[in-house]
Amino acid sequence: MQPVIKLIDYTITDCTIKVQPQFAGVKPLPLPWKYGYKWDHNLRQFKEIKNRYRLNLSFTFDAPTKVPFPYFIHLELMGIFEHTPLIKTDNAKQYVQAVTLSGLAILYGVMRSLVSDITSQCYQGRFILPTINFVEDLKKKHK
């Protein structure tokens, strides 16, 4: 079965992972998200290819200075996505919603992998970004 939303390609447009010098030697702990992450996105439809979209996702994780967390993390990715005609709707808003939610989950998965790979080479050790519920976050953003 062909997927409804397909990732065509992605590009890392910005990547900063810094060791916080004041916490040198501190191993990263699984922190709850209340400690300061933010993300934003932007979706644009291609004019030439109506079922193709460009999705930009920016993500920053910066724990407050009082929290002993060894990394500052900022990433930006751009993904090109395509939806198939399997979405049976004439409602363009449903296409956009499907591409947005699936695209965010796919790009964030790439970000999690990048952060894990890069931090595994650091003295402080591997850090894996926790999962995000984009559906809930988008509901909160649009209230």
C-alpha positions as CSV (number, residue, x, y, z in Angstrom):
1,M,0.0,0.0,0.0
2,Q,1.3,3.4,-0.9
3,P,1.6,5.9,1.9
4,V,-0.7,8.9,2.0
5,I,2.0,11.4,2.9
6,K,5.5,10.8,1.5
7,L,8.8,12.5,2.4
8,I,10.6,13.4,-0.8
9,D,13.7,15.0,0.7
10,Y,14.9,17.0,3.7
11,T,17.6,19.4,4.4
12,I,19.2,20.6,7.7
13,T,19.0,24.4,7.5
14,D,20.5,25.1,11.0
15,C,22.0,22.9,13.6
16,T,23.5,24.0,16.9
17,I,24.2,21.6,19.7
18,K,26.4,23.2,22.4
19,V,27.7,21.8,25.6
20,Q,26.8,24.1,28.5
21,P,30.2,24.8,30.2
22,Q,28.7,25.3,33.6
23,F,27.5,21.7,33.5
24,A,30.5,20.0,32.1
25,G,30.6,16.4,33.3
26,V,26.9,16.3,34.0
27,K,25.2,13.4,32.2
28,P,21.9,14.3,30.6
29,L,18.9,13.0,32.4
30,P,15.5,12.4,30.8
31,L,13.9,15.8,31.6
32,P,10.3,16.5,31.4
33,W,9.3,19.0,28.7
34,K,8.4,21.6,31.2
35,Y,12.0,22.7,31.1
36,G,11.9,24.8,28.1
37,Y,11.4,23.6,24.5
38,K,9.8,25.5,21.8
39,W,9.1,24.8,18.2
40,D,7.6,26.5,15.2
41,H,6.7,25.5,11.7
42,N,5.8,26.9,8.3
43,L,4.0,25.1,5.5
44,R,3.9,26.2,1.8
45,Q,2.3,24.6,-1.1
46,F,4.3,24.4,-4.4
47,K,2.5,26.4,-7.2
48,E,3.7,24.1,-9.9
49,I,2.9,20.8,-8.2
50,K,-0.3,21.0,-6.3
51,N,0.2,17.9,-4.2
52,R,3.7,18.9,-3.0
53,Y,4.5,21.0,0.1
54,R,7.6,22.5,1.8
55,L,7.5,22.2,5.6
56,N,10.0,24.0,7.8
57,L,10.4,22.9,11.4
58,S,12.5,24.8,14.0
59,F,13.1,23.4,17.4
60,T,15.0,24.8,20.4
61,F,15.6,23.1,23.8
62,D,17.2,25.3,26.3
63,A,16.9,24.3,30.0
64,P,16.9,27.1,32.5
65,T,20.3,27.9,34.0
66,K,19.3,26.4,37.4
67,V,18.5,23.0,35.8
68,P,21.7,21.0,35.5
69,F,21.4,20.0,31.8
70,P,24.5,19.8,29.7
71,Y,23.2,20.8,26.2
72,F,21.7,23.7,24.3
73,I,20.0,22.4,21.2
74,H,18.6,24.3,18.2
75,L,17.7,22.6,14.9
76,E,15.9,23.7,11.7
77,L,14.9,21.3,9.0
78,M,13.1,21.7,5.7
79,G,11.2,18.8,4.3
80,I,9.5,18.3,0.9
81,F,6.3,16.3,1.2
82,E,3.8,14.9,-1.2
83,H,0.3,13.6,-0.6
84,T,-1.2,10.9,-2.8
85,P,-4.8,11.0,-4.1
86,L,-5.6,8.4,-1.5
87,I,-6.9,11.1,0.7
88,K,-10.5,11.1,-0.5
89,T,-11.5,14.7,0.0
90,D,-12.0,17.9,-2.0
91,N,-11.3,19.9,1.1
92,A,-7.9,21.5,0.7
93,K,-7.8,22.2,4.5
94,Q,-7.8,18.5,5.2
95,Y,-4.8,18.0,2.8
96,V,-2.9,20.7,4.6
97,Q,-3.8,19.3,8.0
98,A,-2.6,15.8,7.0
99,V,0.6,17.0,5.5
100,T,1.3,19.3,8.6
101,L,0.7,16.6,11.2
102,S,2.5,13.8,9.4
103,G,5.3,16.1,8.2
104,L,6.0,17.4,11.7
105,A,6.1,13.9,13.1
106,I,8.5,12.8,10.3
107,L,10.8,15.8,10.6
108,Y,10.9,15.6,14.4
109,G,11.9,11.9,14.1
110,V,14.8,13.0,12.0
111,M,15.7,15.6,14.6
112,R,15.6,13.1,17.4
113,S,18.0,10.8,15.4
114,L,20.4,13.7,14.7
115,V,20.6,14.8,18.3
116,S,21.1,11.3,19.5
117,D,23.9,10.7,17.0
118,I,25.7,14.0,17.7
119,T,25.4,13.9,21.5
120,S,26.6,10.2,21.6
121,Q,30.0,11.6,20.6
122,C,30.1,14.1,23.5
123,Y,31.6,13.5,26.9
124,Q,28.3,14.2,28.6
125,G,26.7,11.3,26.7
126,R,23.8,10.6,24.4
127,F,20.6,12.6,24.7
128,I,17.4,11.5,23.0
129,L,14.7,14.2,22.6
130,P,11.5,13.1,24.2
131,T,8.4,12.7,22.0
132,I,6.1,15.6,21.2
133,N,2.4,15.3,20.7
134,F,2.0,17.8,17.8
135,V,-1.8,17.4,17.8
136,E,-2.0,18.7,21.4
137,D,0.6,21.4,20.9
138,L,-1.1,22.7,17.8
139,K,-4.4,22.8,19.7
140,K,-2.7,24.9,22.5
141,K,-1.1,27.2,19.9
142,H,-4.4,27.9,18.2
143,K,-6.4,28.7,21.4
